[in-house]
Amino acid sequence: MANFKDLVQIRYSCRNYSPIAIDRSIIEQLLETAHFAPSATNAQPWRVFVLNTPESLAKVRRAYNREWFATAPVVLMLCAQTTKAWTRADGKNHADIDLAILADHLTLAAADMGLATCWVCNFDAAMLSKDFNLDADCKPVVLLPLGAPATDDIPEKKRKDVSEFVEWM
Ligand SMILES: Cc1cc2nc3c(=O)[nH]c(=O)nc-3n(C[C@H](O)[C@H](O)[C@H](O)COP(=O)(O)O)c2cc1C
């Protein structure tokens, strides 16, 4: 297991996956780890769909039609149930925040297991809802392609310097 500082640097957006299948037990282990993610009022307003059949993969690949995305042997479709999420007094619903935390736990847990992922939000949400017959209160928020990386190369991280966005008051 990597220490946390190494882990956050090992995780990267992988856009080239090996076709090797990922065992169901590995995916279950990943989900067990990530399900400890916190959420507002502990509402856990999420549904996770593990897409690993030719039919479900064909559907999700239509909604995010990129050559690299189709190399991933598994895609996790993370959906938010806004009616189950906490809403602040000023009306702000926290489902997307909760889903982002779950997604972050999943990407880091996957990296810890030697697997690669990539956050994907630029998909056709209406197409996913229709093709997977999702309930009105089950909105796709993030797609996470999951698999073994095709290469061992980890791209260099490009980030602002901490001093550019932190202000001490
Ligand atoms: C909310 C969010 C949405 C993203 N959507 C996409 C996407 O639709 N397609 C894509 O290729 N990458 C997407 N990314 C990946 C970012 O481009 C990537 O995280 C960023 O460039 C930093 O690179 P790194 O993840 O390798 O550290 C997304 C990332 C986040 C956090």
The ligand as a Tripos MOL2 file, in Angstrom:
@<TRIPOS>MOLECULE
LIG
   31    33     1     0     0
SMALL
NO_CHARGES

@<TRIPOS>ATOM
      1 C1        -15.0990   16.7370  -12.5430 C.3       1 LIG1
      2 C2        -14.1200   16.2370  -13.5750 C.ar      1 LIG1
      3 C3        -14.5600   15.9820  -14.8610 C.ar      1 LIG1
      4 C4        -13.6950   15.4660  -15.8220 C.ar      1 LIG1
      5 N1        -14.1760   15.1150  -17.0580 N.ar      1 LIG1
      6 C5        -13.3410   14.5870  -17.9740 C.ar      1 LIG1
      7 C6        -13.8380   14.1460  -19.2410 C.ar      1 LIG1
      8 O1        -15.0270   14.2270  -19.5280 O.2       1 LIG1
      9 N2        -12.9460   13.6260  -20.1300 N.ar      1 LIG1
     10 C7        -11.6120   13.4770  -19.8200 C.ar      1 LIG1
     11 O2        -10.8640   12.9780  -20.6780 O.2       1 LIG1
     12 N3        -11.1210   13.8700  -18.6110 N.ar      1 LIG1
     13 C8        -11.9400   14.4170  -17.6920 C.ar      1 LIG1
     14 N4        -11.4550   14.7710  -16.4520 N.ar      1 LIG1
     15 C9        -10.0360   14.5490  -16.1340 C.3       1 LIG1
     16 C10        -9.2330   15.8610  -16.0020 C.3       1 LIG1
     17 O3         -8.9520   16.3630  -17.2850 O.3       1 LIG1
     18 C11        -7.9540   15.5560  -15.2040 C.3       1 LIG1
     19 O4         -8.3000   15.1100  -13.9120 O.3       1 LIG1
     20 C12        -7.0330   16.7730  -15.0680 C.3       1 LIG1
     21 O5         -6.5520   17.1770  -16.3280 O.3       1 LIG1
     22 C13        -5.8400   16.4830  -14.1500 C.3       1 LIG1
     23 O6         -5.0900   15.3790  -14.6320 O.3       1 LIG1
     24 P1         -4.8520   14.0760  -13.7340 P.3       1 LIG1
     25 O7         -6.1980   13.5140  -13.3750 O.co2     1 LIG1
     26 O8         -4.0690   13.1420  -14.6280 O.co2     1 LIG1
     27 O9         -4.0740   14.4610  -12.5120 O.co2     1 LIG1
     28 C14       -12.3140   15.2670  -15.4860 C.ar      1 LIG1
     29 C15       -11.8920   15.5250  -14.1880 C.ar      1 LIG1
     30 C16       -12.7710   15.9750  -13.2280 C.ar      1 LIG1
     31 C17       -12.2800   16.1730  -11.8090 C.3       1 LIG1
@<TRIPOS>BOND
     1     1     2 1
     2     2     3 ar
     3     2    30 ar
     4     3     4 ar
     5     4     5 ar
     6     4    28 ar
     7     5     6 ar
     8     6     7 ar
     9     6    13 1
    10     7     8 2
    11     7     9 ar
    12     9    10 ar
    13    10    11 2
    14    10    12 ar
    15    12    13 ar
    16    13    14 ar
    17    14    15 1
    18    14    28 ar
    19    15    16 1
    20    16    17 1
    21    16    18 1
    22    18    19 1
    23    18    20 1
    24    20    21 1
    25    20    22 1
    26    22    23 1
    27    23    24 1
    28    24    25 2
    29    24    26 1
    30    24    27 1
    31    28    29 ar
    32    29    30 ar
    33    30    31 1
@<TRIPOS>SUBSTRUCTURE
     1 LIG1         1 GROUP 0 **** ****
